[in-house]
Every structure is written in C-alpha cells, then in structure tokens.
C-alpha cells in the first residue's frame, strides 16, 4: 500500500471533508466537492415498492461479512472505476482497524449487492455500492440508514449527487455548511459495528 493512503492520512482527510479517488492513470486525487451531496437521515425517502421488497425477506443483510468482496464488486464496472488496487488495500486495512464497513445483501448464500464506506464519529461516508440482483443495493442502503438512525449517527455523506441518490432524498449543500455539519458529527461517539 502506498503511504499516501495510510490509515492516519485517510482518517485525517475524512475528518477535513476530503476523500481520495484514483484517476485513469492510477494517480490518487483528493476531493472536497462544492456542493457536497448528503442524505438527511430524517429526509430519507423509500418508495412503497422498495419498502415492500425490504419486507419480503428476499435478502439476508450482513454487516462486514465480506468487506473485500464488496469493494472488489464495487470496482468491477464496465465503464471504469476510481477504485484501484491501492484504494482496495487501503480500505481493507481501514476495515481491519474498524473504520470501514460494508452492508451486504445476500441471497442463497451469495453476495448479490451492497455498499461500503467509512465511519468516523457520528458520520458515515458512503463510498460506493453495487448490485447483482434487482434492488439488492437499495435494500442495503435502507438498512444502512436504519442502522445509522438506531445508533444516533447524524451525517450520511454521499459525496456527489446522482439521479439515483436524489430519489432517496439526497440534497446538495455548500462545502462550508457540510464542514460545519461534519465537525458537529465528529464530536459524537457512535459505534457502527458490533
């Protein structure tokens, strides 16, 4: 793993509202978008059909059971990805240290969807999601939000706005407002994992 992505550097960056992404050439870039996309936990929207899917028990939700497999699945995109080998190794180490987590959807003992991100104080920084079955990543997102609410987290950072995230209630806020919310979240002690 490259020193640039060592745990102390990564955690310091997140605490300042900065995150890394690998470019097409493999070089690591550091980002702090303005505006920043967040999903307000009290404004999270779930469609009736998705709520029904969650209640049907189609997926077994597991936490941190196959973190490496989740991040590798998130990286496996035909259009290319910002998750290179250095990013994979850095976040797997963060996972081992208890800062990076995965929420996973399983069906018939197969990983069929999920997401991963970083937990720091009362903030969760969503990094990426994937699905191999219809709605599998969406169900994982619903469980993420439920867990964050149960554990009194206050900030769900999703970095950049997408039409997909907007459907769940994501909003864009100015960077300075985001940084204020982040500092407040970092002052809260929350435990994501068991």
Buried (B, 14 or more C-beta within 10 A) or exposed (E): BEEBBBBEBBBEBBBBBEBBBBEEEEEBEEBBBEBBBBBBBEEBEBEEEBEEBBEEEBBEBBBBBBBBEBBBBBBEEEEEBBBBEBBBBBBBBBBEEEBBBBBBBBBEEEBBBBBBBBBBBBBBBBBBBBBBBEBBBBBBBBBBBBBBBEBEBBBBBBBEBEEEBBEBBBBBBEBEEBBEBBBBBBEBEBEBEE
